[in-house]
Amino acid sequence: MTRQYFGTDGIRGKSNKFPMTPDVAMRVGLAAGTVFRRGDHRHRVVIGKDTRLSGYMIENALVAGFTAAGMDVFLLGPIPTPAVAMLTRSLRSDIGVMISASHNHFEDNGIKLFGPDGFKLPDELELQIERLIDADISEQLAPAKEIGRAKRIDGVHDRYIEFAKRTMPRDVSLSGLRVAIDCANGAAYKVAPAALWELGAEVIAFGNEPNGHNINLNCGSTHPVALARKVHEVRADIGIALDGDADRVLIVDEKGSIVDGDQLMAVIAESWASDGRLQGGGIVATIMSNLGLERFLAERDLTLARTKVGDRHVVEHMRSNGFNVGGEQSGHIVLTDFATTGDGLVAALQIMACVQRMDRPVSEVCRRFEPVPQMLKNVRISGGKPLEDEFVQASIKDATSQLGASGRLVIRPSGTEPLIRVMAEGDDHVLVERIVNSLVDVISGVRSAA
């Protein structure tokens, strides 16, 4: 079945344009409620959101759909995506929903669904929901006496803060650590600074004044230069940059240098391996992770399993093969000892625990390997399938041959935007740059001709 609604990370689009309209959101709630209406118990769903203006609209439409399907709705308000996943399990809900477009600008929004185990839905369940979204709704409506109720619940921030704090080793305190945190004017603007402060850190928070329009705007993990400036300004020991729904994180060291997800996974993997906590004999990452990470792990007799881009693919491989550390270069770090999805705050706490235990600057702790020269460029497309063009395919084959065994080439359509991503890496940075620029020109030429 061709997917009309679900992409690589739920349903996403421009607010008030298909599929991110109140009508579709209501139908998603009704369809998802129908699929998860199993047994005779009172069914419940938890709904969280980030700070986008359109969150109010989508939230109310989802409430209409879920209550019409006979589900009781617990509204969490603005809260991180990993908190929604955690509370879905903690509150014994049948389904969890996060209203967010993650790192995108405020004009976008999205709907992410979690099963009762806190994990994102598998393909087969998403396809069931897809079929029902456009089906006759009369067969999905609950009888009048079974219509659900909706209420906002208190204390969810405190629950998540305590959960995050418990992931820190008991022998580690953040006392004496000056932390600058950029909350991206997003879902973690309250809980992340509070958790850090309660763990003993001196906290300088910014990007913590959301107004419905400024989420991810020149801040957060997609714009870490703002955090780098703040670290210099306040002489912080470490900087933490979250994204709009706080499921990803980047770190800035005391010198203002940006540390990506590959280096963070290397830190955690090495630390957990030395403690005997690392499972699966290595970690799971995507095809976009740097070759330097793979070499770093191999030197320590650890493996790097690669998946398609998207944290759901990483998590699926982790669950199927017994890994407990995985993630993406972008900063999605999944630690299944603690959480079922990426958690930016929890990942940052693991890094800070290593910093405190080693009693060394972040610039030393988080520089575990020398990255192989890597270059990524995007080609915006308006339609068609330029990657199927014969000339493009021949150019890709030639580029792969030039890189040889000491490099990698990854070309893929974005799962969330109308882009084709062109990435190459290898020990010869001049060759890498030439190959990427050449392929971008070739794909752009085909796109323009079309």
Backbone hydrogen bonds, N-H to C=O, Kabsch-Sander energy under -0.5 kcal/mol:
donor,donor_aa,acceptor,acceptor_aa,energy
7,G,10,G,-3.5
8,T,415,G,-0.7
10,G,7,G,-0.6
11,I,111,I,-2.3
12,R,5,Y,-0.5
13,G,109,N,-2.2
15,S,107,E,-3.1
16,N,20,M,-2.5
17,K,14,K,-1.9
17,K,20,M,-0.5
20,M,17,K,-2.5
21,T,19,P,-1.3
25,A,21,T,-2.5
26,M,22,P,-2.5
27,R,23,D,-2.1
28,V,24,V,-2.6
29,G,25,A,-2.4
30,L,26,M,-2.3
31,A,27,R,-2.9
32,A,28,V,-3.2
33,G,29,G,-2.3
34,T,30,L,-1.9
35,V,31,A,-2.3
36,F,32,A,-2.1
37,R,34,T,-0.9
38,R,36,F,-1.5
43,H,41,H,-0.5
43,H,70,G,-0.5
45,V,72,D,-2.4
46,V,95,I,-1.7
47,I,74,F,-2.5
48,G,97,V,-2.9
49,K,77,G,-1.6
50,D,99,I,-1.8
53,L,212,G,-2.1
55,G,52,R,-1.6
56,Y,53,L,-1.2
58,I,54,S,-2.4
59,E,55,G,-2.7
60,N,56,Y,-2.1
61,A,57,M,-1.9
62,L,58,I,-2.6
63,V,59,E,-2.3
64,A,60,N,-2.0
65,G,61,A,-2.0
66,F,62,L,-3.0
67,T,63,V,-2.6
68,A,64,A,-1.8
69,A,65,G,-1.3
70,G,67,T,-1.4
71,M,66,F,-2.5
72,D,43,H,-3.3
73,V,149,R,-3.3
74,F,45,V,-3.0
75,L,73,V,-0.6
75,L,151,K,-2.7
76,L,47,I,-2.9
76,L,74,F,-0.5
77,G,47,I,-0.7
79,I,49,K,-2.1
81,T,245,D,-2.4
84,V,80,P,-1.5
85,A,81,T,-2.0
86,M,82,P,-2.2
87,L,83,A,-2.9
88,T,84,V,-2.1
89,R,85,A,-1.2
90,S,86,M,-2.6
91,L,87,L,-2.7
92,R,89,R,-1.5
93,S,88,T,-2.5
94,D,44,R,-2.4
95,I,44,R,-1.0
96,G,114,F,-2.5
97,V,46,V,-2.4
98,M,112,K,-2.5
99,I,48,G,-2.2
100,S,98,M,-0.9
100,S,110,G,-1.3
104,N,101,A,-2.4
108,D,105,H,-1.6
109,N,13,G,-2.5
111,I,11,I,-2.5
112,K,98,M,-2.9
114,F,96,G,-2.9
115,G,119,F,-2.9
118,G,115,G,-2.3
121,L,113,L,-1.1
125,L,122,P,-0.6
126,E,122,P,-1.9
127,L,123,D,-2.5
128,Q,124,E,-1.6
129,I,125,L,-2.3
130,E,126,E,-2.5
131,R,127,L,-2.2
132,L,128,Q,-1.4
133,I,129,I,-1.9
134,D,130,E,-0.9
135,A,132,L,-0.9
139,E,136,D,-1.0
140,Q,137,I,-1.7
141,L,137,I,-0.9
142,A,68,A,-3.1
146,E,143,P,-2.1
147,I,144,A,-1.0
148,G,67,T,-2.4
151,K,73,V,-2.2
153,I,75,L,-1.9
159,R,155,G,-2.0
160,Y,156,V,-2.1
161,I,157,H,-2.6
162,E,158,D,-2.3
163,F,159,R,-2.1
164,A,160,Y,-2.8
165,K,161,I,-2.4
166,R,162,E,-1.8
167,T,163,F,-0.5
167,T,164,A,-1.3
168,M,165,K,-1.4
172,V,169,P,-1.8
174,L,199,L,-2.3
176,G,200,G,-0.6
177,L,174,L,-2.0
178,R,176,G,-0.6
179,V,177,L,-0.7
179,V,202,E,-3.3
180,A,238,I,-2.4
181,I,179,V,-0.5
181,I,204,I,-2.4
182,D,240,I,-3.2
183,C,181,I,-0.7
183,C,206,F,-2.4
185,N,207,G,-3.4
186,G,183,C,-1.9
187,A,244,G,-3.2
189,Y,186,G,-1.6
192,A,188,A,-1.7
194,A,190,K,-1.4
195,A,191,V,-2.5
196,L,192,A,-2.1
197,W,193,P,-2.3
198,E,194,A,-2.5
199,L,195,A,-1.2
200,G,197,W,-1.8
201,A,196,L,-2.0
202,E,177,L,-2.5
203,V,201,A,-0.7
204,I,179,V,-3.1
205,A,203,V,-0.6
206,F,181,I,-2.3
216,N,184,A,-2.4
217,L,214,N,-1.8
218,N,216,N,-0.9
219,C,216,N,-0.5
221,S,242,L,-1.7
223,H,220,G,-1.7
226,A,223,H,-1.5
228,A,224,P,-2.3
229,R,225,V,-2.1
230,K,226,A,-1.8
231,V,227,L,-2.8
232,H,228,A,-1.8
233,E,229,R,-2.5
234,V,230,K,-2.7
235,R,231,V,-0.9
236,A,231,V,-1.7
237,D,178,R,-2.2
238,I,178,R,-1.4
239,G,252,V,-2.6
240,I,180,A,-2.7
241,A,250,L,-2.8
242,L,182,D,-2.5
242,L,240,I,-0.6
243,D,248,R,-0.9
246,A,243,D,-1.1
249,V,331,G,-1.5
250,L,241,A,-2.0
251,I,259,V,-1.9
252,V,239,G,-2.2
253,D,257,S,-2.5
256,G,253,D,-2.1
259,V,251,I,-3.8
260,D,258,I,-0.5
261,G,329,Q,-2.5
264,L,260,D,-1.8
265,M,261,G,-2.6
266,A,262,D,-1.9
267,V,263,Q,-2.2
268,I,264,L,-2.3
269,A,265,M,-2.9
270,E,266,A,-2.4
271,S,267,V,-2.3
272,W,268,I,-3.1
273,A,269,A,-2.4
274,S,270,E,-2.0
275,D,271,S,-1.3
276,G,273,A,-1.1
277,R,272,W,-3.1
278,L,272,W,-1.1
282,G,279,Q,-0.7
283,I,303,T,-2.2
284,V,325,V,-1.6
285,A,305,A,-3.0
287,I,307,T,-1.8
289,S,286,T,-1.5
293,L,290,N,-1.0
294,E,290,N,-1.2
295,R,291,L,-2.1
296,F,292,G,-2.4
297,L,293,L,-2.4
298,A,294,E,-2.1
299,E,295,R,-2.0
300,R,297,L,-1.4
301,D,298,A,-1.9
302,L,297,L,-2.7
303,T,281,G,-2.1
305,A,283,I,-2.4
307,T,285,A,-1.6
313,H,310,G,-0.9
314,V,310,G,-1.5
315,V,311,D,-2.8
316,E,312,R,-2.4
317,H,313,H,-2.0
318,M,314,V,-2.3
319,R,315,V,-2.8
320,S,316,E,-2.0
321,N,317,H,-1.6
322,G,318,M,-1.0
323,F,318,M,-1.6
324,N,279,Q,-0.8
326,G,334,V,-1.8
327,G,284,V,-2.0
328,E,332,H,-2.5
331,G,328,E,-1.9
333,I,331,G,-0.8
334,V,326,G,-3.3
334,V,332,H,-0.5
335,L,333,I,-0.6
336,T,324,N,-0.7
336,T,334,V,-0.6
337,D,324,N,-0.6
338,F,335,L,-2.2
339,A,335,L,-2.6
343,D,333,I,-1.6
344,G,246,A,-1.9
345,L,246,A,-0.6
347,A,343,D,-2.4
348,A,344,G,-2.1
349,L,345,L,-2.2
350,Q,346,V,-1.8
351,I,347,A,-1.8
352,M,348,A,-2.5
353,A,349,L,-2.1
354,C,350,Q,-1.7
355,V,351,I,-2.1
356,Q,352,M,-2.6
357,R,353,A,-2.4
358,M,354,C,-2.5
359,D,355,V,-1.4
360,R,355,V,-1.0
364,E,361,P,-1.1
365,V,361,P,-2.3
366,C,362,V,-2.8
367,R,364,E,-0.8
368,R,366,C,-0.7
375,M,424,A,-2.6
377,K,422,V,-2.4
379,V,420,I,-2.4
380,R,378,N,-0.5
381,I,418,P,-2.5
388,E,385,K,-2.0
389,D,386,P,-1.4
393,Q,389,D,-2.4
394,A,390,E,-2.3
395,S,391,F,-2.2
396,I,392,V,-2.3
397,K,393,Q,-2.1
398,D,394,A,-2.1
399,A,395,S,-2.3
400,T,396,I,-2.4
401,S,397,K,-1.8
402,Q,398,D,-2.0
403,L,399,A,-2.0
404,G,400,T,-1.8
406,S,403,L,-0.8
407,G,404,G,-1.1
408,R,425,E,-2.3
410,V,423,M,-3.2
412,R,421,R,-2.1
414,S,419,L,-2.9
419,L,417,E,-2.4
420,I,379,V,-2.2
421,R,412,R,-3.3
422,V,377,K,-3.2
423,M,410,V,-2.9
423,M,421,R,-0.6
424,A,375,M,-2.0
425,E,408,R,-2.3
426,G,373,P,-1.9
427,D,406,S,-0.7
429,H,427,D,-0.9
432,V,428,D,-2.2
433,E,429,H,-2.4
434,R,430,V,-2.2
435,I,431,L,-2.5
436,V,432,V,-2.3
437,N,433,E,-2.4
438,S,434,R,-2.2
439,L,435,I,-2.5
440,V,436,V,-2.4
441,D,437,N,-2.0
442,V,438,S,-2.2
443,I,439,L,-2.8
444,S,440,V,-2.5
445,G,441,D,-2.1
446,V,442,V,-1.9
447,R,443,I,-2.4
448,S,444,S,-2.7
449,A,445,G,-2.2
450,A,446,V,-2.0
